[in-house]
Amino acid sequence: SNAKIYIFDRYGKLLKQLSPSSEGWDGTYNGKPMPSNDYWFKVEYTEPRTGNKNTFKSNFTLKR
């Protein structure tokens, strides 16, 4: 897949870049656990049928 997933903190700092085949985000940054808080993500992908580039953004809450 050609998708890319980016995870950001509330200040817009990039914490992790993922691909669909990666294991996901373990809630850490530079090996240190991030606090329970709201985080944002952005998914960028190309629609296979049309070739159109799309972006989806949303947020989630990390709870420890």
N, CA, C and O atoms as a printed pandas DataFrame, in Angstrom:
     atom_number atom_name residue_name chain_id  residue_number  x_coord  y_coord  z_coord
0              1         N          SER        A               1    0.844   -1.189    0.000
1              2        CA          SER        A               1    0.000    0.000    0.000
2              3         C          SER        A               1    0.886    1.248    0.000
3              4         O          SER        A               1    2.021    1.217    0.476
4              5         N          ASN        A               2    0.363    2.321   -0.529
5              6        CA          ASN        A               2    1.127    3.561   -0.612
6              7         C          ASN        A               2    0.748    4.543    0.482
7              8         O          ASN        A               2    1.162    5.701    0.434
8              9         N          ALA        A               3   -0.030    4.111    1.468
9             10        CA          ALA        A               3   -0.497    5.013    2.519
10            11         C          ALA        A               3    0.621    5.316    3.516
11            12         O          ALA        A               3    1.523    4.509    3.739
12            13         N          LYS        A               4    0.527    6.511    4.106
13            14        CA          LYS        A               4    1.421    6.911    5.184
14            15         C          LYS        A               4    0.560    7.448    6.310
15            16         O          LYS        A               4   -0.432    8.137    6.071
16            17         N          ILE        A               5    0.940    7.132    7.537
17            18        CA          ILE        A               5    0.206    7.558    8.721
18            19         C          ILE        A               5    1.170    8.345    9.599
19            20         O          ILE        A               5    2.284    7.898    9.872
20            21         N          TYR        A               6    0.730    9.519   10.037
21            22        CA          TYR        A               6    1.550   10.386   10.875
22            23         C          TYR        A               6    0.806   10.627   12.181
23            24         O          TYR        A               6   -0.403   10.861   12.171
24            25         N          ILE        A               7    1.519   10.571   13.310
25            26        CA          ILE        A               7    0.929   10.843   14.622
26            27         C          ILE        A               7    1.622   12.067   15.207
27            28         O          ILE        A               7    2.848   12.172   15.200
28            29         N          PHE        A               8    0.803   12.994   15.714
29            30        CA          PHE        A               8    1.291   14.272   16.237
30            31         C          PHE        A               8    0.803   14.496   17.665
31            32         O          PHE        A               8   -0.241   13.979   18.062
32            33         N          ASP        A               9    1.572   15.274   18.436
33            34        CA          ASP        A               9    1.075   15.709   19.736
34            35         C          ASP        A               9    0.190   16.942   19.554
35            36         O          ASP        A               9   -0.036   17.390   18.429
36            37         N          ARG        A              10   -0.302   17.481   20.651
37            38        CA          ARG        A              10   -1.253   18.602   20.547
38            39         C          ARG        A              10   -0.615   19.885   20.037
39            40         O          ARG        A              10   -1.318   20.823   19.664
40            41         N          TYR        A              11    0.710   19.930   20.018
41            42        CA          TYR        A              11    1.411   21.108   19.504
42            43         C          TYR        A              11    1.804   20.953   18.040
43            44         O          TYR        A              11    2.382   21.865   17.448
44            45         N          GLY        A              12    1.491   19.799   17.457
45            46        CA          GLY        A              12    1.810   19.559   16.057
46            47         C          GLY        A              12    3.159   18.902   15.824
47            48         O          GLY        A              12    3.598   18.775   14.681
48            49         N          LYS        A              13    3.819   18.483   16.893
49            50        CA          LYS        A              13    5.117   17.807   16.754
50            51         C          LYS        A              13    4.898   16.387   16.250
51            52         O          LYS        A              13    4.087   15.645   16.805
52            53         N          LEU        A              14    5.615   16.013   15.206
53            54        CA          LEU        A              14    5.507   14.667   14.655
54            55         C          LEU        A              14    6.152   13.678   15.615
55            56         O          LEU        A              14    7.335   13.790   15.938
56            57         N          LEU        A              15    5.355   12.700   16.070
57            58        CA          LEU        A              15    5.852   11.700   17.005
58            59         C          LEU        A              15    6.222   10.394   16.322
59            60         O          LEU        A              15    7.155    9.709   16.742
60            61         N          LYS        A              16    5.487   10.047   15.263
61            62        CA          LYS        A              16    5.715    8.759   14.605
62            63         C          LYS        A              16    5.173    8.799   13.189
63            64         O          LYS        A              16    4.125    9.389   12.927
64            65         N          GLN        A              17    5.899    8.166   12.281
65            66        CA          GLN        A              17    5.413    7.961   10.914
66            67         C          GLN        A              17    5.306    6.462   10.710
67            68         O          GLN        A              17    6.238    5.714   11.004
68            69         N          LEU        A              18    4.160    6.033   10.205
69            70        CA          LEU        A              18    3.884    4.609   10.040
70            71         C          LEU        A              18    3.469    4.301    8.618
71            72         O          LEU        A              18    3.062    5.182    7.862
72            73         N          SER        A              19    3.580    3.032    8.273
73            74        CA          SER        A              19    2.982    2.531    7.040
74            75         C          SER        A              19    1.948    1.490    7.451
75            76         O          SER        A              19    2.005    0.993    8.576
76            77         N          PRO        A              20    1.011    1.146    6.581
77            78        CA          PRO        A              20   -0.004    0.157    6.948
78            79         C          PRO        A              20    0.578   -1.198    7.352
79            80         O          PRO        A              20   -0.067   -1.943    8.091
80            81         N          SER        A              21    1.764   -1.528    6.891
81            82        CA          SER        A              21    2.359   -2.822    7.231
82            83         C          SER        A              21    3.178   -2.786    8.523
83            84         O          SER        A              21    3.654   -3.826    8.978
84            85         N          SER        A              22    3.347   -1.603    9.116
85            86        CA          SER        A              22    4.120   -1.517   10.357
86            87         C          SER        A              22    3.276   -2.004   11.531
87            88         O          SER        A              22    2.069   -2.214   11.406
88            89         N          GLU        A              23    3.935   -2.179   12.671
89            90        CA          GLU        A              23    3.261   -2.732   13.845
90            91         C          GLU        A              23    2.344   -1.738   14.540
91            92         O          GLU        A              23    1.548   -2.143   15.388
92            93         N          GLY        A              24    2.421   -0.479   14.222
93            94        CA          GLY        A              24    1.588    0.515   14.890
94            95         C          GLY        A              24    2.405    1.353   15.851
95            96         O          GLY        A              24    3.630    1.243   15.903
96            97         N          TRP        A              25    1.725    2.186   16.607
97            98        CA          TRP        A              25    2.387    3.081   17.555
98            99         C          TRP        A              25    2.207    2.533   18.950
99           100         O          TRP        A              25    1.089    2.194   19.338
100          101         N          ASP        A              26    3.280    2.438   19.714
101          102        CA          ASP        A              26    3.216    1.901   21.076
102          103         C          ASP        A              26    3.033    2.982   22.132
103          104         O          ASP        A              26    3.138    2.698   23.325
104          105         N          GLY        A              27    2.761    4.214   21.719
105          106        CA          GLY        A              27    2.515    5.292   22.674
106          107         C          GLY        A              27    3.780    5.900   23.252
107          108         O          GLY        A              27    3.737    6.555   24.293
108          109         N          THR        A              28    4.920    5.684   22.574
109          110        CA          THR        A              28    6.174    6.246   23.068
110          111         C          THR        A              28    6.764    7.214   22.048
111          112         O          THR        A              28    6.406    7.209   20.871
112          113         N          TYR        A              29    7.683    8.045   22.544
113          114        CA          TYR        A              29    8.457    8.933   21.678
114          115         C          TYR        A              29    9.892    8.873   22.170
115          116         O          TYR        A              29   10.161    9.164   23.336
116          117         N          ASN        A              30   10.810    8.500   21.301
117          118        CA          ASN        A              30   12.220    8.302   21.672
118          119         C          ASN        A              30   12.360    7.345   22.852
119          120         O          ASN        A              30   13.207    7.540   23.724
120          121         N          GLY        A              31   11.516    6.301   22.870
121          122        CA          GLY        A              31   11.597    5.272   23.902
122          123         C          GLY        A              31   10.937    5.614   25.217
123          124         O          GLY        A              31   10.951    4.800   26.140
124          125         N          LYS        A              32   10.352    6.811   25.331
125          126        CA          LYS        A              32    9.708    7.219   26.583
126          127         C          LYS        A              32    8.199    7.254   26.400
127          128         O          LYS        A              32    7.706    7.753   25.388
128          129         N          PRO        A              33    7.454    6.721   27.385
129          130        CA          PRO        A              33    5.989    6.721   27.265
130          131         C          PRO        A              33    5.432    8.139   27.221
131          132         O          PRO        A              33    5.821    9.000   28.011
132          133         N          MET        A              34    4.528    8.361   26.297
133          134        CA          MET        A              34    3.841    9.647   26.224
134          135         C          MET        A              34    2.712    9.652   27.250
135          136         O          MET        A              34    2.155    8.599   27.559
136          137         N          PRO        A              35    2.369   10.821   27.780
137          138        CA          PRO        A              35    1.318   10.878   28.797
138          139         C          PRO        A              35   -0.071   10.659   28.203
139          140         O          PRO        A              35   -0.286   10.822   27.002
140          141         N          SER        A              36   -0.999   10.288   29.069
141          142        CA          SER        A              36   -2.402   10.235   28.665
142          143         C          SER        A              36   -2.785   11.624   28.200
143          144         O          SER        A              36   -2.626   12.600   28.932
144          145         N          ASN        A              37   -3.288   11.710   26.983
145          146        CA          ASN        A              37   -3.599   13.013   26.407
146          147         C          ASN        A              37   -4.275   12.798   25.065
147          148         O          ASN        A              37   -4.448   11.663   24.621
148          149         N          ASP        A              38   -4.655   13.890   24.422
149          150        CA          ASP        A              38   -5.196   13.826   23.065
150          151         C          ASP        A              38   -4.052   13.926   22.068
151          152         O          ASP        A              38   -3.112   14.700   22.251
152          153         N          TYR        A              39   -4.149   13.130   21.012
153          154        CA          TYR        A              39   -3.163   13.119   19.937
154          155         C          TYR        A              39   -3.901   13.156   18.613
155          156         O          TYR        A              39   -5.079   12.808   18.536
156          157         N          TRP        A              40   -3.207   13.577   17.581
157          158        CA          TRP        A              40   -3.818   13.709   16.258
158          159         C          TRP        A              40   -3.100   12.814   15.276
159          160         O          TRP        A              40   -1.922   12.502   15.449
160          161         N          PHE        A              41   -3.819   12.398   14.238
161          162        CA          PHE        A              41   -3.180   11.617   13.187
162          163         C          PHE        A              41   -3.643   12.098   11.827
163          164         O          PHE        A              41   -4.712   12.691   11.677
164          165         N          LYS        A              42   -2.801   11.822   10.837
165          166        CA          LYS        A              42   -3.108   12.158    9.453
166          167         C          LYS        A              42   -2.755   10.940    8.615
167          168         O          LYS        A              42   -1.675   10.368    8.759
168          169         N          VAL        A              43   -3.669   10.548    7.740
169          170        CA          VAL        A              43   -3.435    9.448    6.807
170          171         C          VAL        A              43   -3.418   10.040    5.405
171          172         O          VAL        A              43   -4.362   10.716    4.995
172          173         N          GLU        A              44   -2.350    9.785    4.682
173          174        CA          GLU        A              44   -2.248   10.216    3.281
174          175         C          GLU        A              44   -2.204    8.965    2.421
175          176         O          GLU        A              44   -1.418    8.054    2.679
176          177         N          TYR        A              45   -3.045    8.922    1.404
177          178        CA          TYR        A              45   -3.078    7.748    0.533
178          179         C          TYR        A              45   -3.530    8.144   -0.864
179          180         O          TYR        A              45   -4.134    9.198   -1.066
180          181         N          THR        A              46   -3.228    7.289   -1.810
181          182        CA          THR        A              46   -3.654    7.481   -3.189
182          183         C          THR        A              46   -4.755    6.481   -3.499
183          184         O          THR        A              46   -4.593    5.278   -3.292
184          185         N          GLU        A              47   -5.867    6.986   -3.993
185          186        CA          GLU        A              47   -6.998    6.128   -4.362
186          187         C          GLU        A              47   -6.571    5.250   -5.542
187          188         O          GLU        A              47   -6.210    5.771   -6.597
188          189         N          PRO        A              48   -6.610    3.917   -5.376
189          190        CA          PRO        A              48   -6.106    3.033   -6.436
190          191         C          PRO        A              48   -6.837    3.177   -7.774
191          192         O          PRO        A              48   -6.207    3.123   -8.831
192          193         N          ARG        A              49   -8.142    3.356   -7.736
193          194        CA          ARG        A              49   -8.910    3.400   -8.989
194          195         C          ARG        A              49   -8.724    4.698   -9.755
195          196         O          ARG        A              49   -8.690    4.698  -10.986
196          197         N          THR        A              50   -8.604    5.810   -9.027
197          198        CA          THR        A              50   -8.570    7.119   -9.689
198          199         C          THR        A              50   -7.188    7.766   -9.705
199          200         O          THR        A              50   -6.916    8.630  -10.538
200          201         N          GLY        A              51   -6.314    7.350   -8.785
201          202        CA          GLY        A              51   -5.011    7.994   -8.664
202          203         C          GLY        A              51   -5.058    9.288   -7.876
203          204         O          GLY        A              51   -4.041    9.969   -7.743
204          205         N          ASN        A              52   -6.242    9.640   -7.345
205          206        CA          ASN        A              52   -6.380   10.866   -6.556
206          207         C          ASN        A              52   -5.702   10.705   -5.200
207          208         O          ASN        A              52   -5.814    9.660   -4.560
208          209         N          LYS        A              53   -4.993   11.755   -4.766
209          210        CA          LYS        A              53   -4.367   11.747   -3.449
210          211         C          LYS        A              53   -5.373   12.270   -2.432
211          212         O          LYS        A              53   -6.032   13.285   -2.657
212          213         N          ASN        A              54   -5.482   11.567   -1.319
213          214        CA          ASN        A              54   -6.432   11.930   -0.275
214          215         C          ASN        A              54   -5.724   12.043    1.065
215          216         O          ASN        A              54   -4.692   11.415    1.300
216          217         N          THR        A              55   -6.309   12.864    1.942
217          218        CA          THR        A              55   -5.816   13.019    3.304
218          219         C          THR        A              55   -6.994   12.917    4.253
219          220         O          THR        A              55   -8.052   13.500    4.015
220          221         N          PHE        A              56   -6.802   12.171    5.327
221          222        CA          PHE        A              56   -7.810   12.046    6.374
222          223         C          PHE        A              56   -7.139   12.422    7.684
223          224         O          PHE        A              56   -6.059   11.923    7.996
224          225         N          LYS        A              57   -7.779   13.307    8.457
225          226        CA          LYS        A              57   -7.230   13.745    9.741
226          227         C          LYS        A              57   -8.267   13.536   10.827
227          228         O          LYS        A              57   -9.464   13.711   10.603
228          229         N          SER        A              58   -7.796   13.160   12.003
229          230        CA          SER        A              58   -8.687   13.021   13.151
230          231         C          SER        A              58   -7.829   12.993   14.415
231          232         O          SER        A              58   -6.612   13.169   14.352
232          233         N          ASN        A              59   -8.465   12.771   15.549
233          234        CA          ASN        A              59   -7.728   12.713   16.805
234          235         C          ASN        A              59   -8.177   11.509   17.623
235          236         O          ASN        A              59   -9.201   10.886   17.341
236          237         N          PHE        A              60   -7.387   11.200   18.639
237          238        CA          PHE        A              60   -7.707   10.103   19.550
238          239         C          PHE        A              60   -7.132   10.445   20.916
239          240         O          PHE        A              60   -6.291   11.336   21.041
240          241         N          THR        A              61   -7.586    9.737   21.927
241          242        CA          THR        A              61   -7.093    9.934   23.282
242          243         C          THR        A              61   -6.290    8.716   23.703
243          244         O          THR        A              61   -6.778    7.587   23.642
244          245         N          LEU        A              62   -5.062    8.949   24.126
245          246        CA          LEU        A              62   -4.223    7.884   24.666
246          247         C          LEU        A              62   -4.503    7.798   26.151
247          248         O          LEU        A              62   -4.372    8.791   26.866
248          249         N          LYS        A              63   -4.888    6.617   26.626
249          250        CA          LYS        A              63   -5.171    6.415   28.053
250          251         C          LYS        A              63   -4.206    5.380   28.590
251          252         O          LYS        A              63   -3.968    4.345   27.968
252          253         N          ARG        A              64   -3.667    5.668   29.725
253          254        CA          ARG        A              64   -2.717    4.746   30.367
254          255         C          ARG        A              64   -3.305    4.201   31.648
255          256         O          ARG        A              64   -2.661    3.409   32.335
